[in-house]
Amino acid sequence: MKYSTTMSLASKSSSSCIIIGIYESKKLSVASENINSVASGFLTKLITNNDISGSLGSCSVIQPPNEIKAKRILIVGLGKYKDFGIREYRQSLKVAMNKINKRKIDNVTNFLTLEDVNGTSAYYLARHSIEIIRVSQYQFNQMKSKPKNQIKSVKSITLAIKNRSDIRLTKLGCKHADAIADGICLARDLGNLPPNICTPSYLGKTAQKLAKKYRNLETKVLNENAIKKLGMHSFLSVTAGSIEPAKLIIMKYKGTTKQKPIVLVGKGVTFDTGGISLKPSHKMDEMKFDMCGAASVIGTIAAIAKLKLPININVIVPACENRPGGNATLPGDVVKSMSGQTIEILNTDAEGRLILCDALTYAKRFRPKNIIDVATLTGACVVALGHHRCAIMSNDDGLAKAIFDAGEAIYDRGWRMPLGKEYDEQLKSNFADFGNIGDGAGGSVTAACFLGRFTSGMKWAHLDIAGTAWLEGQKKGSTGRPVPMLTEFILREAGLAK
């Protein structure tokens, strides 16, 4: 897809389709006022006749009058003028693109970028715009015998800008968003693939292919013998019941020689039956999404590598299945982690923390600037925060705030939750250093406390994405989150977000 900018008036645009908006109470957007003026009150008449509406989410495609050069005008409702912010902008553009994607339209000019979106900069308007446009064209039909291309892909996008000074920032925003959209789509593909295809070995091969694609990226995939030599017995306890071999995937992007790396750790359970603590059958198919943490960190490092950012990023993915079997770990088993700490496994369905703890210990060898683990870790997080925000937990206030702010800026949002001794005490065990679950209350927090026992001396944050990694129902599928949040955080760490 090609991207460009324009300072032309909406009435003079010769695009296949222009996107303009109207607010509730019949208030016109900047571009709508221009068209209405040139076309002798054309839009005012449509509003008066109730042919178009300014209510948020409404959308109409109309043939323009002779005075307008564009082939089509797409008018989207922007809601209340005083409430128009990033959420409303994104929702309006999503509605517009859903309409456009059903038609054969080669090029589109978006004039919604002329609106005042709570003071959002030209850079971030471009980021939001291109991400939404690219992701709106995503479709997963690789597994169908007769795939149907239901989206008529737009070939070029033009973003309207107010001033010449906005050109550089808009182009930079487009460049960043395009790479991030690639990362989102990669993460979604990995999440959506069935578990008989997206195995730990498949994840490893995907990481190796990325290393061949990007010069500054290298990948190493360790097998079970190498994992055992490292002393990762907690990790291996999860995969004991599966015939599918576990893999430890290490990816390194080197954009500079002067900085300690940021380490991203992603939970890579490619299918989670719960093990001996077997899950109920209802919605068990969705446990193929239990590797979305891994998918998101792989998608993030792919975006960083494409952008060639001047920063060092390492990714660690412990990848395995969690199945019952003759050799499966039993509730009550005690294992020794790579850190030397012993764990009583009280519930084999609390497996994500068992693979992440060894990966976090392994990460210490890189002497990271900070470390962020990403995991579909607990159902308790879904109860607490629903499907809109992921949970952020951290032992460092500055790191937690930086991640939170990054999510707010790009609307891939999180919410900080507490850590504390009163939660950590729930992990006490009579038979090992600690257990892998608490008493049931505050489950997402006690899970994070468990991980925190392996992060001493490191600035660490944990993202529980159990409620945001995939959608259910008719729109079932991976979301690719939190690739935007993670990439925005890294762009800010590199001093490149504007």
Secondary structure, DSSP 8 states (H G I E B T S, - for coil): -EEEEE-S-GGG---SEEEEEE-GGG-B-HHHHHHHHHTTSHHHHHHHTTSS--STT-EEEE---TT--SS-EEEEE---GGG-SHHHHHHHHHHHHHHHTTS--SEEEE-GGGS--TT--HHHHHHHHHHHHHHHT----TT-SS---------EEEEE-SSTTHHHHHHHHHHHHHHHHHHHHHHHHHHHS-TTTS-HHHHHHHHHHHHHH-TTEEEEEE-HHHHHHTT-HHHHHHHTT-SS--EEEEEEEES-SSS--EEEEE-EEEEE--TTS---STTGGGGGGGGHHHHHHHHHHHHHHHHT-SSEEEEEEEEEEE---TT---TT-EEE-TTS-EEE-S-TT--HHHHHHHHHHHHGGG--SEEEEEE---HHHHHHHTTT-EEEEES-HHHHHHHHHHHHHHT--EEE----HHHHGGG--SSSSEES--SSTTHHHHHHHHHHTT-TTS-EEEEE-TTTSEE-GGG-EE--TTHHHHHHHHHHHTT---
